[in-house]
Amino acid sequence: MELADRAVGFLLSLISLSMFTYYTFWVIILPFVDSDHFIHKYFLPQEFAILVPVFAGVALLCFLCFSIGFVMLKSKKKKA
């Protein structure tokens, strides 16, 4: 089981690092590259650089609120 946990942790770390690298390159380096360069076809337009993290943050906040609310309702039913 320990090997499987390490493999999952390594995979999650690799995915997080690749997403961080992609986003950093997209937001910080890409604006300084000419707009007709071929590298621009691998990235979304710059507007999405703000929209994607905002949408992910709102989705995470909603998920946390619903989870906390569900746990509070479940614990209230156990007391009654």
Buried (B, 14 or more C-beta within 10 A) or exposed (E): EEEEEEEEEEEEEEEEEEEEEEBEBBBEEBEEEEEEEEEEEEBEEEEEBEEEEEEEEEEEEEEEEEEEEEEEEEEEEEEE
